[in-house]
Amino acid sequence: MKTLQIPKFDEKLNFVGYKNITVKNKLDYETQMKVIHELPGIPQGYCPELENIIKPIEITRFYDSRQNTRKLKHFFISVLVKK
């Protein structure tokens, strides 16, 4: 098991804190969707780095390049604890 730290935002995309989610080492579709639903706005879904997360993933990787993600830059999904 590992714990992912996901940044949380309010309706105006202001950073409010982090949420920790415990997931299996091998992420299945349901677990990936659980992580994606924690992201603000309308993420485009699948990000291949999420399956084998080792280093932090910038959350803008989950959005289409045409979306305005300036306020989401420099926020990352990261692993807190590996078990």
Z-matrix of the N, CA and C atoms (Angstrom, degrees):
N
C 1 1.454
C 2 1.529 1 108.19
N 3 1.319 2 114.43 1 149.39
C 4 1.456 3 120.34 2 174.68
C 5 1.519 4 108.91 3 -140.28
N 6 1.308 5 115.51 4 156.00
C 7 1.451 6 121.73 5 -178.86
C 8 1.524 7 108.72 6 -110.83
N 9 1.330 8 115.55 7 125.99
C 10 1.456 9 121.32 8 177.68
C 11 1.517 10 109.03 9 -100.89
N 12 1.323 11 115.60 10 139.16
C 13 1.459 12 121.83 11 176.72
C 14 1.525 13 107.13 12 -105.33
N 15 1.351 14 116.45 13 118.85
C 16 1.455 15 122.15 14 -174.94
C 17 1.524 16 108.86 15 -117.42
N 18 1.348 17 118.07 16 128.30
C 19 1.468 18 119.98 17 178.25
C 20 1.526 19 111.08 18 -69.70
N 21 1.322 20 116.35 19 142.92
C 22 1.469 21 122.82 20 179.24
C 23 1.528 22 109.40 21 -115.18
N 24 1.341 23 115.43 22 146.64
C 25 1.450 24 122.52 23 -177.51
C 26 1.525 25 109.38 24 -132.82
N 27 1.346 26 116.07 25 157.12
C 28 1.462 27 119.94 26 174.48
C 29 1.528 28 109.41 27 -88.04
N 30 1.327 29 117.91 28 -171.08
C 31 1.461 30 122.55 29 -175.74
C 32 1.528 31 112.86 30 -63.79
N 33 1.334 32 116.83 31 -28.37
C 34 1.470 33 121.07 32 -179.20
C 35 1.526 34 111.75 33 -96.03
N 36 1.319 35 116.59 34 17.16
C 37 1.464 36 124.52 35 179.05
C 38 1.524 37 113.62 36 61.33
N 39 1.326 38 116.32 37 34.12
C 40 1.459 39 121.22 38 171.90
C 41 1.523 40 107.64 39 -91.91
N 42 1.311 41 116.48 40 135.08
C 43 1.461 42 121.82 41 -178.62
C 44 1.522 43 110.10 42 -66.83
N 45 1.367 44 116.54 43 131.79
C 46 1.463 45 120.36 44 -179.84
C 47 1.522 46 113.16 45 -120.40
N 48 1.312 47 119.26 46 -12.29
C 49 1.457 48 120.98 47 179.81
C 50 1.511 49 111.63 48 150.84
N 51 1.323 50 114.84 49 -165.44
C 52 1.463 51 120.69 50 -179.26
C 53 1.523 52 110.28 51 -120.93
N 54 1.322 53 115.57 52 153.50
C 55 1.457 54 121.74 53 173.78
C 56 1.520 55 107.10 54 -123.58
N 57 1.323 56 116.65 55 134.02
C 58 1.459 57 121.45 56 178.87
C 59 1.520 58 109.50 57 -99.72
N 60 1.343 59 115.65 58 132.96
C 61 1.458 60 121.78 59 178.64
C 62 1.518 61 108.13 60 -127.28
N 63 1.325 62 116.72 61 128.83
C 64 1.452 63 121.43 62 176.67
C 65 1.518 64 109.08 63 -90.47
N 66 1.336 65 116.02 64 128.42
C 67 1.462 66 121.98 65 -177.40
C 68 1.524 67 109.39 66 -131.53
N 69 1.335 68 115.48 67 164.11
C 70 1.457 69 121.17 68 175.59
C 71 1.519 70 109.38 69 -71.59
N 72 1.339 71 116.15 70 159.93
C 73 1.465 72 119.77 71 177.47
C 74 1.514 73 111.57 72 -61.99
N 75 1.323 74 117.36 73 -39.55
C 76 1.462 75 122.79 74 177.45
C 77 1.519 76 106.95 75 -101.71
N 78 1.334 77 116.87 76 108.40
C 79 1.464 78 120.57 77 -176.39
C 80 1.520 79 110.91 78 -76.57
N 81 1.323 80 116.26 79 129.94
C 82 1.459 81 120.99 80 173.57
C 83 1.532 82 108.52 81 -98.22
N 84 1.320 83 116.39 82 178.33
C 85 1.465 84 121.55 83 -175.80
C 86 1.529 85 111.63 84 -59.35
N 87 1.317 86 116.87 85 -44.01
C 88 1.469 87 121.40 86 -177.81
C 89 1.530 88 111.17 87 -61.99
N 90 1.317 89 117.02 88 -41.49
C 91 1.457 90 121.30 89 -179.97
C 92 1.519 91 110.73 90 -69.14
N 93 1.328 92 117.37 91 -39.91
C 94 1.460 93 120.52 92 177.53
C 95 1.523 94 110.53 93 -61.25
N 96 1.315 95 116.76 94 -42.08
C 97 1.462 96 120.35 95 178.79
C 98 1.528 97 111.17 96 -65.80
N 99 1.316 98 117.62 97 -33.15
C 100 1.464 99 121.93 98 177.31
C 101 1.532 100 109.82 99 -61.65
N 102 1.325 101 116.35 100 -41.52
C 103 1.465 102 121.44 101 178.46
C 104 1.524 103 110.09 102 -68.96
N 105 1.317 104 117.31 103 -44.82
C 106 1.469 105 121.84 104 -177.28
C 107 1.524 106 111.24 105 -63.94
N 108 1.331 107 118.40 106 -35.47
C 109 1.466 108 121.30 107 179.87
C 110 1.525 109 112.45 108 -68.95
N 111 1.311 110 117.87 109 -16.15
C 112 1.468 111 121.18 110 177.19
C 113 1.526 112 112.01 111 -81.11
N 114 1.335 113 117.67 112 -14.43
C 115 1.457 114 121.52 113 -177.87
C 116 1.524 115 110.51 114 -79.73
N 117 1.343 116 117.83 115 151.44
C 118 1.472 117 120.50 116 -178.05
C 119 1.521 118 112.64 117 -76.93
N 120 1.316 119 116.21 118 159.11
C 121 1.451 120 121.84 119 174.67
C 122 1.512 121 113.50 120 69.07
N 123 1.326 122 116.47 121 -141.26
C 124 1.456 123 122.23 122 -177.31
C 125 1.528 124 109.38 123 -119.91
N 126 1.337 125 118.06 124 84.75
C 127 1.462 126 119.32 125 177.17
C 128 1.525 127 110.06 126 -68.49
N 129 1.313 128 116.44 127 151.43
C 130 1.463 129 121.51 128 -176.94
C 131 1.522 130 112.35 129 -81.43
N 132 1.331 131 117.66 130 -7.66
C 133 1.455 132 119.27 131 174.33
C 134 1.499 133 113.51 132 111.75
N 135 1.305 134 115.02 133 -127.48
C 136 1.456 135 124.27 134 -167.37
C 137 1.530 136 114.10 135 -57.06
N 138 1.321 137 115.88 136 134.92
C 139 1.466 138 123.95 137 173.28
C 140 1.525 139 105.79 138 -130.97
N 141 1.341 140 119.94 139 116.44
C 142 1.463 141 122.02 140 -173.59
C 143 1.530 142 114.35 141 -59.85
N 144 1.328 143 118.20 142 -27.89
C 145 1.464 144 120.39 143 179.97
C 146 1.525 145 112.63 144 -66.60
N 147 1.323 146 117.22 145 -21.15
C 148 1.460 147 121.36 146 -177.81
C 149 1.521 148 111.99 147 -67.51
N 150 1.338 149 117.56 148 -31.83
C 151 1.465 150 120.94 149 -178.84
C 152 1.520 151 112.52 150 -59.95
N 153 1.301 152 116.48 151 -41.13
C 154 1.457 153 121.51 152 -175.28
C 155 1.517 154 109.44 153 -125.08
N 156 1.311 155 116.74 154 56.68
C 157 1.456 156 121.07 155 -172.76
C 158 1.529 157 110.41 156 -68.97
N 159 1.317 158 114.64 157 121.56
C 160 1.461 159 121.81 158 176.82
C 161 1.516 160 108.75 159 -121.75
N 162 1.324 161 115.51 160 -51.09
C 163 1.455 162 120.29 161 177.47
C 164 1.520 163 108.96 162 -106.33
N 165 1.321 164 118.01 163 161.71
C 166 1.470 165 121.08 164 -178.13
C 167 1.525 166 112.71 165 -58.00
N 168 1.346 167 115.80 166 145.45
C 169 1.459 168 123.34 167 178.74
C 170 1.519 169 107.78 168 -113.57
N 171 1.325 170 116.92 169 124.95
C 172 1.460 171 119.86 170 176.92
C 173 1.526 172 108.48 171 -67.97
N 174 1.322 173 117.80 172 134.26
C 175 1.466 174 119.96 173 -173.40
C 176 1.517 175 112.69 174 -69.53
N 177 1.326 176 118.94 175 -15.52
C 178 1.463 177 120.21 176 176.90
C 179 1.527 178 111.45 177 -66.65
N 180 1.331 179 119.24 178 -14.88
C 181 1.462 180 123.15 179 177.67
C 182 1.535 181 111.10 180 -67.40
N 183 1.327 182 118.24 181 -17.87
C 184 1.460 183 122.56 182 -179.09
C 185 1.530 184 112.74 183 -89.30
N 186 1.324 185 117.63 184 -0.80
C 187 1.453 186 121.81 185 -175.47
C 188 1.524 187 111.03 186 -115.83
N 189 1.324 188 115.47 187 155.21
C 190 1.458 189 122.41 188 175.15
C 191 1.533 190 108.57 189 -67.96
N 192 1.321 191 116.71 190 144.88
C 193 1.462 192 120.29 191 -177.91
C 194 1.528 193 112.23 192 -65.56
N 195 1.317 194 118.59 193 -18.72
C 196 1.465 195 121.53 194 178.81
C 197 1.523 196 112.94 195 -81.47
N 198 1.325 197 117.07 196 -12.04
C 199 1.459 198 120.11 197 178.50
C 200 1.527 199 109.32 198 -80.33
N 201 1.307 200 115.84 199 149.25
C 202 1.459 201 120.95 200 178.34
C 203 1.530 202 108.54 201 -82.06
N 204 1.330 203 116.47 202 104.89
C 205 1.465 204 120.95 203 -177.08
C 206 1.526 205 111.83 204 -117.80
N 207 1.328 206 117.14 205 25.79
C 208 1.473 207 119.72 206 -178.53
C 209 1.523 208 112.40 207 -58.56
N 210 1.315 209 118.35 208 -40.39
C 211 1.461 210 120.98 209 -178.17
C 212 1.523 211 112.58 210 -73.23
N 213 1.335 212 117.52 211 -14.68
C 214 1.463 213 121.04 212 -177.83
C 215 1.527 214 112.96 213 -95.91
N 216 1.318 215 117.29 214 -5.97
C 217 1.463 216 119.65 215 179.92
C 218 1.521 217 109.96 216 -66.20
N 219 1.311 218 115.28 217 149.82
C 220 1.465 219 124.32 218 177.85
C 221 1.528 220 113.28 219 69.83
N 222 1.335 221 117.07 220 21.41
C 223 1.456 222 121.75 221 170.53
C 224 1.516 223 107.11 222 -116.76
N 225 1.340 224 116.70 223 135.53
C 226 1.448 225 121.24 224 -171.05
C 227 1.524 226 112.36 225 -129.11
N 228 1.336 227 115.58 226 149.68
C 229 1.463 228 122.53 227 166.66
C 230 1.509 229 104.92 228 -91.19
N 231 1.327 230 117.07 229 125.67
C 232 1.466 231 119.79 230 -177.06
C 233 1.521 232 110.83 231 -134.96
N 234 1.320 233 115.02 232 160.94
C 235 1.460 234 122.40 233 179.11
C 236 1.529 235 108.02 234 -90.53
N 237 1.333 236 116.04 235 128.29
C 238 1.466 237 119.88 236 177.81
C 239 1.523 238 111.63 237 -91.58
N 240 1.345 239 116.19 238 -50.08
C 241 1.463 240 120.85 239 -173.40
C 242 1.512 241 109.29 240 -136.13
N 243 1.317 242 116.47 241 132.39
C 244 1.470 243 120.42 242 172.10
C 245 1.513 244 107.73 243 -107.10
N 246 1.334 245 115.66 244 133.03
C 247 1.472 246 119.69 245 176.98
C 248 1.503 247 109.25 246 -122.20
